[in-house]
Amino acid sequence: MKRFYIFMTCILLTVLSCEETVILDVNSLDERVTIEGQLTNQEGQTFVKLSRTRDFYFQGQAPRITDAIVEVSDELGNRFTFAHNPDNNPELQGFYFPVSPLAGRIGGTYQLNVEVGSDRFTASETMLPVTAIDSLGVVLDEEERDDPETPGRYYEVTFFASEPQDRKDQYLFKFYRNDSLVKDFPTDIYFSDDEFLGERIDDLTIAGWYADGDRCKVEMYSLTQEAFIFYSDLFNLVNNDGGMFSPPPADPRNNLSNGALGYWQVSALDEMEIVVSPPEED
């Protein structure tokens, strides 16, 4: 509503042909904890990242939380403790990892417990199955080869899978080129339900352009309905153009208690990697 009010003020100022300085009163918001967590069916893929929201005028990286207590438990009574940045990597401040190897199981329910000072935050999610990636393919784009965005990168990667139709599935996709996350646009989030994908996922082009010799990896995560809603809300938020007909910004709905932002994602993961090479001539 604030943006709409500013827009209407500008119209009135133009109609009345007068000038006035408009001072925006942007109040400081209460600091909130942000929790970004992930647990999959593969070891080495589980983490929890903790930070605090920034004031409107704050410059730099969001403050990381390094002194929290983090634990995960399941419905069988197992408890898994986490340690903050055990290797003291400067780039992993605010990241917590399981003390012992942890891989979830499909059908298992995992509760996250986080204590930050006197505040406690919880979330729970069940791991749903993910369909297997059948294969990855490489396609030469002749138009891109004639005028490439990046010299040498004019191959597309496609992927193939069978989508079970006896259950409702939703997925998140991540694409990597030589270990770097790839997006066509910075605000892209690649997620879908099985109604859009259909029974066969054939020749679906992934993000990015690739060169001969590039390593390409595709990750496919199962999503609960609640996680699908979170990514849908997040996508709408980061791609909101602020126009008259855009909805007012709102925090994405999540599964965290006590007003925390972020999401605790529990997903089965399937992945496949190829080294890009020119496709064989027919």
N, C-alpha and C positions, 0 to 999 in steps of 0.2 A: 504493500500500500504506500510505502514511503516513496518509491520510485514513481508511482502513478501520480501522487500528490505533486512531486517536483515537476513532472511533465505538464500537468494542468496549470501550475504556476507559470511556467514558461509561455504557455499559450495566452494566458491573461495578460502577461507583461507585453507580449507582442501586440495584442489587440488594443490595449490602452496606450501604446506608444510611449511608455515611460520606462525609466531605468531604475533598478533597485538591486542592491547587493543582497544575495541570498546566502545566508550562513547555515550550513548543515550541522545540526547537533547530533553527532554520532557518539552515543553514550558507550562507556566501557561496559562490557558484558562480564558476568560472573565467569570465573575460570572453571572449565570443565575438563574431566579426564577423557582422553580418547584411547580406545582399546582396539587394536587391529590384531586379530589372532587367527591362526590357521592350524588345523590338524588334518592329516591325510592318512591313507593306508600305506604310506611309504615312509621308512625311516629317513631322517634328515630333512623333512619337509614341514616340521612343526615349529612354530614360534609364536610369541606374543610380543607385540610392540606397544609401549606405553608412552604417552605424551600428554601435554596439556594444551588446551586451546589458546590461541593468541589474541591479544587485544587488537582492535582495528588498526591501530597505529604501530603495532609491533613490527620490528624489522628483523629479518633473519629466520632461522629454523625454529620450528615449534619446540618449546622446552621439553626435553625428554625426562622421563621418570626413571630413576635408576635404583631406588631403594624400596621397591614394592615387594610384597610377598605374592608369588604366583603359584598356583597349583591346579591340576586337572584331575578329576575323578570320573569313574565310569559307574554304570549301574550294577557292576559285579563287586563293587567295593574296592577296586584298585585305585591307588592314589599315586600321582606322578608329580614330583616337585620340579620346579624350574629355577635356573640360576641366571642372574643378569650377566650378559656378555662375557662368558667364561674365558674367552681368548683375549679380552681387553682390546678388541678391534675398535679404533676410534669411529669407524663408520657404523658400528652396531650399538652405539649408545641408546639405551631405552629398549633394547631387544632382550627377551628372555627365552632360554632354550631348555628343553628337558634335560635333567641331570643324567638320566640313562636313556638309551635308545627307545623311542616311542613310535609305534605305528598303530593306527586305529584299525578296527575291523568293521566291515560292512554290517549294518544293523545295530552297532553299538551306539550308546548315548553317552556323550562326554560333556561334563559340566566344568566350566571355567570358574575359578575363584581367584579374585584379585583383591588385595588389601593395599590401599595407599593411605598411609597414616591411619586415621580412625575411620576412613571410608571403606566400604566393602562393595564389590561389584561382582555379579554372577551372570552367567549365560549358559544355556544348555542347547545342544543340537545333536541330532541323530545322523549317522553316516549312511547315505543312500548309495546304491550301486551306480557305477558309471559304465557306459558301453565302451567296448574296446575299439581303438583306432585300427582299421584294417591295413591301410597303406598311405604313403605320401607320394605325390607325383610332381614332376617338373614340367613347366610349359614355357616355351620361348614366346615373348611378346614382341613382335616385329616392330610395332609402332614405338614401343619404349626403347628398343635397341637403336632405332633411328634418332631418337631424341631423349636420352635417359636423364632422369633426375640426378643420378649419381653414376659417373662413368663405370661401365662394366656390369652394372646391376640392371638386368632387363629380363630376368627369369621370375616367373610366378611359381609358388608352391601350392598344390591342391591336396586336399585330404579326403579320404574315403572311410566310411564306417557304416555298419548296420545299426539302425535304431529300433530297439524292442518296442512293439506297439501294444504289449499287454500291460503296460504300466505308464504312469505319467512321469516324464523325465524333464529335467531342466539342467542346463550346463553353462559353465563359464570356460572361456578359452583364453589361453595365453600363447603368444608366439615369440620365438627367440631367433636371433641371427647372431651366431658366434657368441652366445651367452648373454647378449643384450636384448632386453625386451623391445619388441617391435610393435608400433602402432602406425596406422595411416595418418591419424590426427591425434594430437596430445590428449584430447578429452575422450578418446574412444574407449569404450568398455565392450568387450565381445562376449555376449551372453545370449542364450536362446532357449526356447522350449521345444519339445519334440513335435508339436503341431506345425511349427514353422519348418523344421528340418525334414519332416517326413520319414518314411520307413527306411529309405536309403539316403545316406549322405554321400553323394557322388560328385566329384570334381568341384568341391567347394573351395574357392580361392581364399587363402589366408592373407593377412596383412603384410605389406612390405614387398620390396623388390630384392632379388638375390643375385649374386654373382657366382660364376663357376668356382667351385671350391668352398663356398660359404657353408657353414653348418647351420641347418635349420631344425628347430625343435618345436613341436606342438604339444601343449598340455591341455587336457580336457578334464574338468572338475565337475562332479555331480553337485547339484544345488538343491537344497530344500526349498519349499514354497516361500518361506520367510526370507531366505537368502536371495531368492530371485526378486522378491519385492524390494529388498535393500538395494541391489544393483540397479534395478529399474529406477528407484528414487534417486540414487546417486547419479545415474546417467542424465536424468532430467535436470538435476541440480547443476551439474557442471556444464551442461549444454544449453542452459537457459539464456536466451538472448536479451532478456530484460525488456522485451517489447510489451505493448499494451495488453496483448492477449496471452502473454506468458503467465503462468501461475506464480504467486509470490514465493520466494525461496523458503524452503522448509528443510529441517534436518531429515535425512533419510531414516525411515523406520528401521529399527534393529531389534536384536534379541538380548540386549544388555540391560541390566537393572540399574537403578539409582541414578538415572539421568546421564549415563556415560554415552559418548558418541563412538561410532565405529561398528565393528561386527566381529562375532566369534564364529568362524566358518569351519564346519566339519565336512570334509568332502572325500569321496573316493577319487583317485587320480589315475588316469592313464596317459601315457606320453609316448611319443615316437620321435626319432631324430634321423635325419638323412644328411648326406653331403651332396650339395647341389652339383649337378653335371648336366651337360647338354642332353636333351632327350634324343633317343634313337630315331633315326629317320624311318618312316614307314616304307 
